């Protein structure tokens, strides 16, 4: 949850305030639900989930994340869209990995 707070999301719901295993967080009308799973329930592999978020201002959001230090670990640098760019499929987007290796792609249509 701390990582998503650093992206500007705020908690909407937590099943247990001291040790949440399920939580909903919101930002700019988007709500994401996070659920903890034991390693035995979801073995870590090379493939991880990716979520796409439609946003109004890709470059401004990237600058906000950069200023907050969210991108400082460099893990997202492997993506061809580690910085905002126009894609062949008609979007402008950038990609971030959360601490668990899940992909977050922020985009707008051109």
N, C-alpha and C positions, 0 to 999 in steps of 0.2 A: 504494500500500500504506500510505503514511503516513496518509492519510485514514481508511482502515479500521482502522488501529491506534488512531486517536483515538476510534473508535466502540467500542473494547474488543476487537476481533478480534486474534488472535495468529497469526503465520505457522505453518503446518503443513508446507508444502512450497514451495520456490522452485527453479525449474529452473536458475538461475544466481544465486548469492548477491550478486555484484557488480552485475549488471544483469538482474534477473528479467524475463522476458517471459511467464511463466506462473507463477502462485502460487495456493496454497490457503490460506485463513485461516479460523479457527474462533472461535466465541464461543457459550457456553451451549448446546452441542450442535448448533449450526448451522454448516455449512461453506459458504463461498462461494469460487468459483474465479474468478480474474481472469486474463484473457489480453490481452496487448497486441496491438493491430493497427495497422499503418501507416495513415496517413490515406487513402492510395490504396485500401486494402482496405475501408474503412468510412467513406465520406465523411460528414462531419458534416452533419446536417440539423436541422430543428426537432424531429423525432421522435427520442426516445432510449429505450432500454430502461428498464423499471421492474421492480424486484424487490419482492415482498411477503414480509414476515417475520412469522410468528405469534409473539407474545411473551406472557408472563404478566402483566406490569405495565407498561402503556403509559405512564402518567404518571410513574412512577419512572424509566423508561428515558429519557423526554424530559428530565427534570430532570438526569439524569446527563450527557446530551449537551450540555445547555445549560451546565452547570457546567464541562464540559471545553472549552467554546468552539467546539464543532463547528458550532453554528448561528449563530455570530456574523457570518458574511458576509452574511446576509440574503437570499441567493439563493432560499431555500425559502419566503420570505414570500408569494410569489404563490399558493401552494396554499391552498385553503380550510381545509386541515388542517395548516397550518404549526405549529399548536399542537394538542395532543390535543383531540379532539372526538368526539362520537357521530355516526355516519353514518346516513343513511336506510336503508342496507342491513344494519343491525344489528351494526356493529362500532364500536369506539373506536380511533382511529388518529391518527397524525401522519406527515407526509411530509418527506423531506429530499432535497436534490440533492447528489450527489457532485461532486467538482471537474470531471468531464467532462460533467455535466448528466444523468447517469443517475438515475432516481428510485428512492428507497428508501422503502418504506411499511411502517411498523411498526404492527401492529394486534392486537387481541384481540376475540373475540366477546363481545357483551353478554349 
